[in-house]
Amino acid sequence: MQLIATFVGGFAIAFVKGWLLTLVMLCLFPLLVLSGAAMAIMQGRMASRGQAAYAKAAHIVQQTIASIRTVRSSTILDSLLLCFFYVLCYYTFEIYQWTLISIF
């Protein structure tokens, strides 16, 4: 409620001080709303991708812990750890990639 009051009050003061600038601001307001919506959608997608990546990593860890008795050789353990880190590194790469895309 406070943010809405600040927004309306700011427009009222800007309209009293300089009505031309207020008209320009009103023309650009839909672009601000659209860009905010686009950012919210991208953040939602990245959050769901992050959840999926952590779910895959948790599944790998669960398999490893469930079969800890059968994992005797270090080669199998190393391959499981490599798979675990691959999933997390791939997600981290996606975050950096989307961050660069959203900056430009």
MARDOVO-921032 format. One line per 5 residues: number of its first residue (from 1); their letters; for each residue x, y, z of N, C-alpha, C, CB. Coordinates in steps of 0.1 Angstrom, whole numbers, plus 2048, in hexadecimal, padded with zeros to 3 digits. Glycine has a CB too. Layout:
NUM = A = X Y Z X Y Z X Y Z X Y Z  ...
This chain:
1 = MQLIA = 808 7F4 800 800 800 800 809 80D 800 7F7 800 80C  814 80C 808 81D 817 808 823 81A 7FB 827 815 813  827 810 7F3 82D 812 7E6 823 818 7DC 832 804 7E1  817 814 7DD 80D 819 7D4 80A 828 7D7 7FF 812 7D5  80A 82B 7E4 808 839 7E8 814 842 7E4 806 83A 7F7
6 = TFVGG = 820 83C 7E5 82C 844 7E1 82C 846 7D2 838 83C 7E5  828 83C 7CA 827 83D 7BC 81D 847 7B7 823 82F 7B6  811 847 7BD 806 851 7BA 80B 85F 7BE 7F9 84D 7C0  810 860 7CA 815 86D 7CF 820 873 7C6 81A 86C 7DD  829 86A 7C2 834 86F 7B9 82F 874 7AC 83E 863 7B7
11 = FAIAF = 825 86D 7A6 81F 872 79A 817 87F 79C 815 867 794  811 880 7A7 809 88D 7AA 813 898 7AB 801 88B 7B7  81E 896 7B2 828 8A1 7B4 82E 8A4 7A6 832 89D 7BE  832 89A 79F 838 89C 792 82E 8A3 788 83C 88F 78B  821 8A0 789 817 8A7 781 816 8B6 784 80A 8A0 782
16 = VKGWL = 817 8B9 791 816 8C7 796 822 8CF 791 814 8C8 7A5  82E 8C9 793 83A 8D0 790 83D 8D1 781 846 8C8 797  83A 8C6 77A 83D 8C6 76B 835 8BC 764 84C 8C4 768  82A 8C0 75E 820 8B7 759 825 8B0 74C 813 8BE 756  82E 8B6 745 833 8B0 739 83C 8A3 73C 83C 8B9 731
21 = LTLVM = 844 8A4 747 84C 899 74B 842 88E 750 856 89D 756  838 891 757 82E 887 75B 828 880 750 823 88E 764  825 887 745 81F 880 739 829 877 733 81B 88B 72F  835 87B 733 840 872 72D 841 865 736 84E 879 72D  840 867 743 841 85C 74D 835 853 74B 842 861 75B
26 = LCLFP = 829 858 749 81D 850 747 81E 848 73A 811 859 747  825 84E 730 826 847 723 830 83B 725 82B 850 718  83A 83C 72D 844 832 72F 840 828 739 851 838 732  835 82A 741 831 821 74C 82E 813 747 825 827 753  827 811 73C 824 804 737 831 7FC 734 81B 804 72B
31 = LLVLS = 83B 803 72F 848 7FC 72C 84E 7F7 739 851 805 725  84D 7FF 744 852 7FB 751 84B 7EF 756 852 807 75B  83E 7EF 755 836 7E4 759 839 7D7 752 827 7E7 758  83B 7D8 744 83E 7CC 73C 84C 7C7 740 83D 7D0 72E  855 7D0 742 863 7CB 745 863 7C5 753 86D 7D7 745
36 = GAAMA = 85B 7CA 75C 85A 7C4 76A 854 7B6 769 852 7CD 773  84A 7B5 761 843 7A8 75F 84C 79E 758 836 7A9 756  854 7A2 74F 85E 799 748 868 795 752 864 7A0 73C  86D 79E 75A 877 79A 764 871 790 76E 87C 7A6 76C  865 792 772 85E 789 77C 85D 77B 776 851 78E 780
41 = IMQGR = 859 77A 769 857 76E 762 865 766 761 851 770 754  870 76E 75D 87D 768 75C 882 763 76A 887 771 757  87F 76A 775 883 766 782 87B 759 786 881 771 78C  86F 758 782 867 74C 785 86C 740 77E 858 74F 782  86F 742 771 875 737 76A 882 732 76F 877 73B 75B
46 = MASRG = 88B 73C 773 898 738 779 896 731 786 8A1 745 77A  88C 735 78E 88A 72F 79B 885 720 798 880 736 7A3  87D 71E 78F 878 710 78C 883 708 786 86C 711 782  88C 70E 77E 897 706 779 8A1 703 784 89F 70E 76E  8A3 70C 78E 8AB 709 799 8A6 6FE 7A2 8AD 716 7A1
51 = QAAYA = 899 6FE 7A4 892 6F4 7AB 894 6E6 7A4 884 6F6 7AD  893 6E6 797 895 6DA 790 8A3 6D5 791 891 6DC 781  8AD 6DE 790 8BB 6DA 791 8BE 6D4 79F 8C4 6E6 78E  8B9 6DB 7A9 8BB 6D6 7B7 8B4 6C9 7B9 8B7 6E0 7C1  8A9 6C7 7B3 8A2 6BA 7B4 8AA 6AF 7AD 894 6BB 7AD
56 = KAAHI = 8B0 6B2 7A2 8B8 6A8 79B 8C4 6A4 7A4 8BD 6AC 78E  8CB 6AF 7AA 8D6 6AD 7B2 8D2 6A5 7BF 8DD 6BA 7B6  8C7 6A8 7C4 8C2 6A1 7D0 8BF 692 7CD 8B6 6A8 7D6  8BA 690 7C1 8B8 682 7BD 8C5 67A 7BC 8B0 682 7B0  8CF 680 7B7 8DC 67A 7B5 8E1 677 7C3 8E6 682 7AD
61 = VQQTI = 8E0 681 7CC 8E5 67E 7DA 8DD 673 7E1 8E5 68C 7E2  8D0 673 7DF 8C8 669 7E5 8CC 65B 7E0 8B9 66C 7E2  8CE 65A 7D3 8D3 64D 7CD 8E0 649 7D3 8D4 64E 7BE  8E9 653 7D5 8F6 650 7DA 8F5 64B 7E9 8FF 65C 7DA  8ED 652 7F1 8EC 64E 7FF 8E5 641 800 8E5 659 807
66 = ASIRT = 8DA 63F 7F8 8D3 632 7F9 8DB 626 7F5 8C7 633 7F0  8E5 628 7EC 8ED 61D 7E8 8FB 61F 7ED 8ED 61C 7D9  8FD 625 7F8 90B 627 7FE 912 61A 800 90A 62F 80A  90A 60F 803 911 602 806 916 5FC 7F9 907 5F9 80D  910 5FF 7EE 914 5F9 7E2 91F 601 7DB 908 5F7 7D8
71 = VRSST = 920 60E 7DF 92A 616 7D8 937 614 7E0 926 626 7D9  93F 60B 7DA 94B 607 7E1 958 60E 7DA 94D 5F8 7E1  957 60E 7CD 963 613 7C6 962 622 7C5 964 60C 7B8  96E 628 7C4 96E 637 7C3 96B 63C 7B5 97C 63B 7C7  96B 633 7AC 968 637 79E 959 63A 79D 96C 62D 794
76 = ILDSL = 951 631 7A3 942 633 7A3 93F 640 7AB 93B 627 7A8  945 641 7B7 942 64D 7BF 947 65A 7B8 94A 64C 7CC  952 659 7B1 957 665 7AA 94D 669 79E 965 663 7A4  948 65E 797 93E 661 78C 931 667 792 93C 654 784  92D 662 79D 921 668 7A3 923 676 7A8 91C 65F 7AF
81 = LLCFF = 92F 679 7AE 932 687 7B2 933 690 7A6 93E 687 7BA  939 68B 79B 93A 692 78F 92C 696 789 942 68B 784  923 68C 789 916 68E 784 90E 698 78D 90E 681 784  910 698 79A 90A 6A1 7A3 90F 6AF 7A1 90D 69D 7B2  91C 6B1 79F 921 6BE 79D 91E 6C3 78F 930 6BE 79F
86 = YVLCY = 91C 6BA 785 918 6BE 778 90B 6C5 778 919 6B2 76E  901 6BF 77F 8F4 6C4 780 8F4 6D2 786 8EB 6BB 788  8FB 6D4 791 8FC 6E1 797 903 6EB 78F 902 6E0 7A5  90E 6E7 788 915 6F0 780 90D 6F5 774 923 6EA 77C  906 6EB 76E 8FD 6EF 763 8F3 6F9 767 8F6 6E2 75D
91 = YTFEI = 8ED 6F8 772 8E3 701 777 8EA 70F 77A 8DC 6FC 784  8F6 70F 77F 8FD 71B 782 900 722 775 90A 719 78A  904 71B 76A 907 720 75D 8FA 727 758 90C 716 754  8EE 720 759 8E2 726 755 8DF 733 75C 8D6 71C 757  8E2 734 768 8DF 740 770 8E8 74B 76A 8E2 73F 77F
96 = YQWTL = 8F5 749 768 8FD 753 762 8F9 757 754 90C 74E 762  8F5 74D 74C 8F0 750 73F 8E4 759 73F 8ED 743 737  8DA 756 747 8CE 75E 748 8D1 76B 74E 8C3 757 750  8DA 76C 757 8DE 779 75D 8E4 782 752 8E8 778 768  8EC 77D 749 8F2 785 73E 8E7 789 734 8FD 77D 737
101 = ISIF = 8DE 780 732 8D3 783 728 8CA 78E 72E 8CB 776 725  8C7 78D 73B 8BE 797 741 8C5 7A5 742 8B9 792 74E  8D2 7A5 743 8D9 7B2 744 8D8 7B9 737 8E8 7B0 748  8DA 7B2 72C 8DA 7B9 71F 8CC 7B8 71A 8E4 7B2 716
